[in-house]
């Protein structure tokens, strides 16, 4: 099994799947700057440093009820950021890059998808790769993050370059769309946690 290829493919999948992180990347790039978007794009590295080890040791053994609770909490956080993006679109103060990084980390930690990803996909693959070679397991993780973060930063650059097109009303519409998308994802997360 080619773990580096699998890591790359998983990175592509994670990067192109719309979700709260994608919406936050777009919103922070539009509201802030290129650096703000890049900080959000980098946030999975930091949040996964907290999530991955814990998940590989614990989450596979806890009841589904806990993951449902995480989904509801994550949904509420994402809805909060969505509403805040819509209603604060007129505020001209730009978020700092540190604030953008913290928002990205919070979105990831409160989102059940990284937990599911690490417990059901990446965790088992990392362990299997580790059984073959430590370098192979590190290569798998590095390939995943290289592609995932690289594509996320590519999105930041595209949004940043297109920012000039966002004159006042288009800028407002883009932020409303990002906020609405985050609210929809949040509602989905809550619904999936309750069912």
Backbone as a ProteinNet text record, in pm:
[ID]
protein_1_A
[PRIMARY]
XXXXXXXXXXXXXXXXXXXXXXXXXXXXXXXXXXXXXXXXXXXXXXXXXXXXXXXXXXXXXXXXXXXXXXXXXXXXXXXXXXXXXXXXXXXXXXXXXXXXXXXXXXXXXXXXXXXXXXXXXXXXXXXXXXXXXXXXXXXXXXXXXXXXXXXXXXXXXXXXXXXXXXXXXXXXXXXXXXXXXXXXXXXXXXXXXXX
[TERTIARY]
84.7	0	89.5	60.7	139.6	82.5	139.5	87.5	106.5	210.1	231.7	122.6	90.1	-17	-150.3	-175.7	-299.9	-305.2	-193.5	-188.7	-220.5	-164.8	-191.6	-339.1	-395.5	-536.7	-628.6	-596	-675	-661.3	-542	-520.5	-604.5	-612.7	-697.4	-843.1	-885.8	-1023.9	-1057.6	-968.6	-992.6	-996.4	-912.7	-904.3	-1023	-1074.2	-1181.4	-1320.7	-1329.6	-1459.1	-1501.4	-1612.9	-1656.8	-1694.1	-1661	-1692.2	-1668.5	-1681.8	-1666.5	-1527.5	-1424.1	-1289	-1274.1	-1328.7	-1322.1	-1392.3	-1510.9	-1584.7	-1508	-1446.1	-1369	-1244.8	-1180.5	-1064.3	-1105.3	-1216.1	-1263.2	-1299.5	-1378.3	-1422.7	-1305.1	-1209.5	-1096.3	-1003.9	-994	-912.6	-979	-1111	-1183.2	-1183.2	-1215.5	-1224.7	-1088.5	-990.5	-858.4	-758.9	-671.4	-565.6	-521.9	-423.6	-364	-312.2	-247.7	-191.6	-301.2	-416.3	-526.8	-573.3	-590.2	-634	-533.2	-405.7	-300.6	-299.8	-320.8	-322.5	-437.4	-554.5	-666	-631.6	-570.3	-532.7	-433.2	-346.8	-248.1	-306.5	-421.4	-477	-497.2	-528.8	-542.7	-415.7	-300.8	-176.8	-176.6	-215.8	-213.3	-325.7	-446.3	-557.8	-538.8	-485.6	-465.9	-354.6	-261.6	-161.4	-228	-341.1	-418.3	-510.7	-569.9	-674	-617.6	-524.2	-480.2	-429.6	-336.8	-288.7	-398.7	-483.8	-592.7	-687.7	-720.1	-813.2	-760	-635.3	-580.5	-575.1	-577.8	-575.9	-714.8	-805.4	-929.5	-1056.9	-1075.9	-1206.5	-1267.5	-1186.2	-1239.6	-1309.3	-1280.7	-1335.6	-1449.1	-1479.6	-1586.3	-1718.9	-1827.6	-1959.3	-1989.2	-2075.4	-2115.1	-2182	-2241.6	-2309.2	-2213.4	-2089.8	-1989.9	-1962.7	-1948.2	-1925.1	-2047.1	-2165.9	-2286.6	-2287.2	-2244.2	-2235.8	-2134	-2019.5	-1919.4	-1976.6	-2057.7	-2118.4	-2211.7	-2292.4	-2384.4	-2306.2	-2205.2	-2122.3	-2052.3	-1995.7	-1929.4	-2026.2	-2145	-2246.5	-2280.1	-2290.2	-2320	-2205.6	-2082.3	-1967.3	-1966.7	-1991.2	-1990.9	-2105	-2222.4	-2333.9	-2297.5	-2234.6	-2191.9	-2100.3	-2000.9	-1910.2	-1982.9	-2079.9	-2157.2	-2238.3	-2308.7	-2387.7	-2296.7	-2186.1	-2091.3	-2033.3	-2009.8	-1959.7	-2063.4	-2190	-2296	-2317.2	-2329.1	-2364.2	-2247.6	-2129	-2012.9	-1947.4	-2016.2	-1957.5	-1937.9	-2010.1	-1997.3	-1884.1	-1835	-1727.4	-1598.1	-1530.6	-1410.7	-1282.8	-1289.2	-1168.3	-1133.7	-1010.4	-964.9	-917.4	-949.6	-900.9	-748.7	-687.4	-543.1	-518.9	-397.9	-367.7	-375.6	-342.3	-353.1	-499.6	-588	-730.5	-779.5	-733.2	-772.8	-724.5	-601	-547.3	-630.8	-663	-743.6	-882.4	-942.9	-1074	-1064.4	-960.5	-941.9	-923.1	-843.1	-820.6	-950.9	-1026.8	-1153.5	-1253.3	-1260.9	-1350.4	-1311.9	-1182.8	-1138.7	-1162	-1132.4	-1148.5	-1295.4	-1383.6	-1525.6	-1601	-1532.5	-1592.9	-1568.4	-1671	-1649.1	-1572.6	-1565.7	-1503	-1355.9	-1273	-1134.5	-1125.5	-1217	-1216.7	-1251.6	-1352.7	-1393.5	-1282.1	-1224.8	-1116.8	-1000.4	-959.1	-844.9	-879.2	-1001.9	-1034.7	-1068.2	-1126.9	-1170.9	-1077.8	-1002.3	-922.7	-774.3	-736.7	-593.6	-525.2	-594.4	-534.1	-495.4	-591.7	-557	-449.4	-456.1	-353.7	-216.5	-213.1	-85.9	-26.3	-111	-64.3	-13.3	-86.4	-42	90.5	102.3	228.3	341.5	312.1	411.9	462.5	371.2	409.9	511.3	509	606	734.4	715.5	831.4	786.4	863.9	836	839.9	936.6	950.9	829.2	773.6	655.8	535	518.5	405.4	421.4	542.6	569.5	547	588.7	569.1	421.1	341.8	197.2	136	167.7	112.7	163.7	291.8	349.8	284.8	263.1	199.5	58.1	-15.6	-151.6	-150.7	-69.2	-69	-10.1	89.2	148.7	42.5	-33.8	-136.2	-254.2	-303.4	-419.4	-391.6	-283.2	-250	-209.4	-138.4	-99.9	-220.8	-320.1	-441.5	-521.2	-523.9	-594.1	-528	-396.3	-325	-348.1	-358.1	-393.7	-529.5	-626.1	-757.4	-744.5	-660.8	-637.9	-587.1	-490	-434.2	-539.4	-621.8	-727.3	-826.5	-867.9	-962.3	-896.9	-771.5	-700.6	-686.6	-651.7	-637.4	-772	-878	-1011.5	-1073.6	-1006	-1057.9	-1081.9	-1000.8	-1019	-1154.4	-1208.8	-1340.5	-1451.4	-1417.3	-1516.6	-1532.6	-1592.4	-1627.8	-1742.4	-1778.1	-1865.1	-1979.4	-2065.8	-2180.6	-2139.2	-2041.3	-1997.1	-1926.1	-1851.9	-1786	-1891.2	-1995.5	-2103.2	-2171.8	-2199.3	-2264.1	-2176	-2046.4	-1954	-1951.3	-1948	-1947.6	-2080.8	-2190.9	-2321.2	-2323.7	-2272.4	-2269.3	-2182.4	-2065	-1978.4	-2047.6	-2109.2	-2180.2	-2295.6	-2372.9	-2485.9	-2437.9	-2326.4	-2270.4	-2227.7	-2163	-2122.4	-2244.6	-2351.4	-2473.2	-2532.6	-2537.7	-2591.6	-2509.2	-2377.1	-2290.6	-2316.4	-2329.6	-2356.7	-2487.3	-2592.9	-2721.8	-2708.1	-2634.1	-2611.2	-2539	-2435	-2361.2	-2451.2	-2534	-2626.7	-2725.7	-2784.4	-2880.6	-2817.2	-2695.5	-2630.1	-2594.8	-2571.7	-2543.4	-2666.9	-2782.9	-2907	-2976.4	-2934.6	-3001.3	-2914.1
-117.3	0	123.9	218.8	340.4	446.5	455.7	546.2	693.1	724.7	864.1	906.5	821.6	851.3	863.9	773.5	779.3	910	949.2	1075.7	1194	1192.5	1300.5	1303.6	1186.4	1179.9	1224	1185.2	1230.2	1381.8	1434.6	1579.1	1653.9	1600.2	1661.8	1658.4	1544.7	1528.8	1626.5	1638.3	1729.3	1874.3	1908.5	2047.7	2088.7	1996.6	2035.7	2012.2	1949.3	1928	2056.5	2116.6	2239.1	2210.8	2301.9	2287.5	2418.8	2416.2	2540.7	2602	2519.1	2573.2	2646.3	2589.7	2654.1	2789.5	2792.1	2918.5	3020.1	2974.3	3065.1	3115.3	3029.6	3072.3	3186.8	3168	3270.1	3398.5	3385.4	3504.5	3581.4	3512.1	3580.8	3644	3582.4	3641.2	3768.2	3763	3879.9	3991.3	3958.2	4060.1	4110.2	4022.6	4057.8	4078.5	3981.8	3994.1	3854.5	3852.3	3726.2	3649.3	3719.5	3655.6	3593.7	3662.1	3606.7	3473.9	3470.2	3346.6	3234.9	3268.8	3167.6	3112.3	3198.6	3150.5	3052.1	3080.3	2986	2856.2	2867.9	2748.6	2661.8	2725	2650.6	2592.8	2640.1	2601.1	2450.1	2371.3	2227.2	2161.6	2214.8	2156.9	2166.8	2282.8	2304.2	2229.5	2234.7	2165.4	2014.2	1964.3	1819.9	1768.9	1857.2	1817.1	1783	1847	1816.9	1697.2	1694.3	1595	1456.1	1447.3	1317.2	1220.8	1262.6	1165.6	1116.6	1208.9	1171.5	1076	1108.1	1024.9	885	874.6	742.1	657.9	721.3	646.4	624.5	721.9	719.9	706.7	790	807.1	678	588.8	463	382	414.1	336.2	406.4	532.3	601.6	583.8	601.5	581.2	685.3	645.1	733.5	860.6	850	965.5	1083.6	1055.8	1162.8	1231.7	1154.7	1217.7	1298.1	1253.3	1330	1462.7	1460	1583.7	1678.5	1625.4	1707.7	1770.1	1695.2	1745.6	1862.6	1850.3	1958.1	2081.9	2063.5	2177.6	2241.9	2159.9	2211.6	2288.9	2237.7	2307.1	2443.4	2451	2579.7	2679.8	2633.5	2721.8	2772	2682.8	2721.3	2819.4	2796	2889.8	3026.4	3028	3155.6	3231.5	3163	3229.7	3273.3	3194.3	3232.9	3358.9	3363.3	3482.3	3602.3	3580.6	3689.5	3740.3	3652.3	3694.1	3779.1	3739.9	3815.1	3951.7	3953.7	4078.3	4171.9	4122.3	4209	4246	4223.1	4251	4399.8	4484.3	4628.8	4686.5	4610.7	4659.4	4658.7	4769.2	4782.7	4736.5	4704.1	4657.5	4519.5	4505.4	4377.4	4287.8	4158.6	4067.2	4055.2	4033.7	4010	3867.1	3840.4	3705	3604.9	3650	3561.7	3527.6	3626.6	3599.9	3499.6	3514.6	3422	3280.3	3267.7	3135.8	3073.2	3151.5	3098.9	3055.7	3133.7	3096.2	2963.7	2949.3	2824.6	2705.6	2723.8	2614.9	2579.2	2680.8	2654.8	2584.2	2628.3	2561.4	2414.7	2385.5	2246.2	2163.5	2219.1	2143.6	2115.7	2208.1	2189.4	2118.5	2085.1	2017	1866.2	1783.3	1638.5	1571.8	1636	1570.1	1536	1624.1	1580.8	1459.6	1453.7	1340.8	1211.3	1220.8	1104	1065.8	1166.8	1142.4	1070.1	1119.6	1057.5	921.8	904.1	775.2	668.4	706.9	607.6	591.5	695.4	689.3	707.1	827.9	860	784.5	768.1	696.7	553.9	473.8	336.4	328.4	419.2	418.6	455.6	550.4	589.3	472.3	402.6	287.2	175.7	148.2	45	84.2	211.6	258.9	249.9	280	274.3	131.5	34.9	-105.2	-147.6	-80.6	-108.5	-29.5	101	187.7	321.4	372.1	503.3	609.8	600.4	698.6	695	577.2	566.2	634.5	615.8	680.1	832.5	879.7	1024.2	1075.7	998.4	1037.3	1046.1	952.3	953.6	1081.4	1113.4	1233.9	1359.7	1361.8	1478.5	1499	1390.3	1401.1	1457.2	1407.5	1456.2	1607.1	1650.9	1793.6	1881	1832	1909.8	1942.6	1842.4	1863.6	1942.5	1904.2	1970.3	2118.2	2147.8	2286.7	2362.8	2296.3	2360.9	2405.2	2318.4	2355	2461.7	2454.8	2557.6	2694.1	2696.7	2822.7	2868.7	2775.1	2810.2	2879.5	2829.9	2894.2	3035.9	3051.9	3184.6	3280	3236.9	3322.1	3356.8	3259.4	3287.4	3390.4	3371.8	3466.7	3603.5	3605.1	3732.3	3805.9	3734.7	3797.5	3848.3	3776.6	3817.7	3923	3955.7	4052.1	4188.7	4223.3	4352.3	4359.6	4244.1	4240.6	4267.3	4256.9	4272.5	4419.1	4494.6	4631	4619.1	4724.8	4722.6	4621.4	4624	4532.7	4387.9	4363.5	4226.4	4169	4253.5	4215.3	4173.9	4254.1	4224.4	4091.9	4071.7	3948	3826.2	3841.4	3730.1	3692.9	3792.4	3763.9	3703.7	3751.6	3693	3546.3	3519.1	3380.5	3292.3	3342.8	3265.2	3241	3344.4	3330.1	3232.4	3242.7	3151.9	3007.9	2990.2	2857	2799.8	2881.9	2834.7	2799	2880.3	2850.4	2717.5	2696.8	2571.5	2451	2464.4	2356	2333	2441.3	2429.9	2357.8	2392	2325.5	2177.1	2147.5	2007.6	1932.5	1994.3	1929.8	1903.8	2002	1983.6	1871.9	1876.4	1774.5	1635.8	1624.3	1492.6	1445.5	1539.4	1501.9	1458.3	1508	1475.6	1351	1308.2	1190.8	1068
0	0	0	-88.2	-98.4	-3.6	115.3	217.6	181.9	107.5	67.6	-30.4	-126.9	-221.4	-148.3	-56.1	21.4	101.7	162.6	235.9	145.6	23.6	-73.2	-112.4	-140.5	-179.9	-66.6	55.4	169.5	188.1	161.4	169.8	67.7	-53.9	-157.4	-113	-65.4	-20.8	91.5	188.7	300.9	254.4	157.9	112.4	25.9	-55.7	-147.2	-89.8	25.9	88	158.6	115.2	181.8	326.3	411.4	552.4	624.2	754.8	830.9	817.2	806.8	792.9	659.7	552.9	421.4	424.9	484	493.7	577.9	686.1	770.8	697.8	620.9	540.9	448	378.6	284.6	358.5	466.5	540.3	599.7	658.5	721.5	617.7	499.9	393.3	340.6	324.7	274.5	378.9	503	608	652.1	650.2	700.5	588.6	574.1	474.3	432.3	346.1	303.7	425.5	516.7	636.1	723	734.5	813.5	755.3	623.8	558.8	574.6	561.4	576.9	719.1	817.2	956.6	978.8	920.7	932.7	859	741.7	664.8	742.6	821.3	900.6	1030.2	1071.2	1201.5	1219.8	1115.1	1139.6	1193.1	1158.2	1210.5	1363	1414.1	1559.2	1629.1	1572.4	1638	1631.4	1521.3	1510.2	1601.1	1639.1	1738.2	1871.1	1897	2017.9	1994.5	1876.9	1849	1818.6	1725.4	1673.9	1780.7	1868	1967.2	2061.4	2101.5	2192	2122.4	1999.2	1923.7	1905.2	1868.2	1842.2	1969.2	2084.3	2209.2	2268.9	2251.1	2327.6	2245.7	2144.8	2082.5	2029.8	1981.8	1930	2039.4	2166.9	2278.4	2351.7	2317.3	2389.9	2317.1	2390.4	2329.2	2220.3	2130.2	2020.4	2073.6	2191.1	2251.1	2268.2	2301.1	2318.2	2185.3	2078	1947.2	1903.7	1942.3	1911.3	1986.9	2112.1	2190.9	2128	2085	2016.2	1889.9	1818.8	1696.8	1726.8	1831.4	1868.8	1912.3	1995.9	2040.8	1921.4	1835.7	1716.3	1627.7	1612.1	1533	1590	1722.2	1785.8	1765.2	1774	1751.2	1607	1513	1371.6	1342.5	1400.4	1382.5	1439.8	1556.7	1616.2	1520.7	1463.5	1369.4	1242.4	1198	1080.2	1103.9	1216.8	1250.8	1268.5	1335.9	1358.4	1226.7	1130.6	999.4	926.9	935.1	867.2	932.8	1064.6	1132.1	1155.4	1146.2	1165.1	1032.8	923.6	792.8	767.9	839.9	821.7	904.9	1000.3	1087.2	1008.1	1006.4	924.5	994.3	1124.3	1191	1138.5	1102.2	1046.6	1160.2	1151.3	1254.8	1246.1	1360.9	1359.3	1312.1	1268.4	1221.6	1337.2	1458.4	1575	1602.8	1591.4	1610.3	1505.9	1382.6	1276.4	1306.1	1355.4	1390.7	1501.6	1605.9	1716.5	1669.4	1580.7	1528	1451.6	1370.8	1296.2	1388.2	1492.8	1588.9	1659.2	1702.4	1771.8	1680	1554.7	1458.3	1446.1	1435.5	1419.3	1544.2	1660.4	1784.4	1813.8	1776.3	1806.4	1693.9	1588.4	1474.5	1489.5	1479.5	1497.8	1383.5	1268.2	1153	1173	1233.2	1257.3	1351.2	1448.5	1541.9	1467.6	1382.3	1304.1	1206.6	1140.1	1045.1	1111.7	1229	1296.2	1356.9	1402.8	1463.4	1360	1247.5	1150.8	1030.7	995.4	872.6	901.4	940.8	952.8	1066.5	1178.3	1291.4	1256	1206.6	1168.5	1059.6	961.4	855.7	911.1	1002.9	1064.7	1142	1214.2	1293.2	1200.9	1092.5	997.7	933	895.9	836.5	938.2	1063.3	1170	1191.1	1177.5	1192.5	1086.8	972.2	865.7	890.9	921.6	941	1000.4	1093.1	1152.1	1043.1	955.6	847	755.6	732.5	647.1	712.4	842.3	909.8	909.2	930	924.4	782.3	683.6	543.1	507.9	558.3	535.1	590.7	715.2	778.9	707.6	674	605.8	468.5	395.3	263	276.8	376.7	400	425.5	521	556	446.5	375.6	267.4	162.1	123	20.6	77.3	193.2	254.8	279.6	349.6	382.6	256	165.9	40.6	-41.2	-52.8	-126.4	-52.6	79.9	158.3	138.8	137.6	113.4	-30.9	-123.7	-261.3	-267.7	-190.2	-182	-126.2	-24	34.2	-73.8	-151.9	-257.7	-362.9	-401.6	-498.9	-445.7	-321.2	-260.1	-246.1	-202.4	-185.1	-318.2	-423.8	-555.6	-606.4	-575	-617.6	-528.3	-419.4	-322	-384.7	-482.2	-549	-619.3	-653.5	-716.1	-615.4	-488.4	-382.8	-344.2	-434.7	-397.6	-299.9	-236.9	-119.5	-124.5	-225.4	-219	-245.2	-330.5	-355.8	-233.6	-166.5	-41.3	61	72.8	168.1	132.6	3.9	-39.7	-14	-37.2	-14	133.5	221.8	365.2	409.9	354.2	386.5	342.2	223	173	262.6	303.2	393.5	527	580.3	707.6	697.1	589.3	569.3	553.6	483	465.5	601.6	685.5	818.6	902.4	894	969.7	921.6	790.9	736.6	783.4	781.3	830.1	979.3	1055.4	1198.9	1226.2	1151	1167.2	1133.7	1027.2	990.7	1103.2	1160.5	1268.5	1389.2	1423.7	1537.6	1505.8	1385.4	1345.5	1347.9	1294.4	1291.8	1432.4	1524.8	1663	1739.5	1697.6	1766.9	1712.6	1593.8	1535.2	1545.3
[MASK]
+++++++++++++++++++++++++++++++++++++++++++++++++++++++++++++++++++++++++++++++++++++++++++++++++++++++++++++++++++++++++++++++++++++++++++++++++++++++++++++++++++++++++++++++++++++++++++++++++++

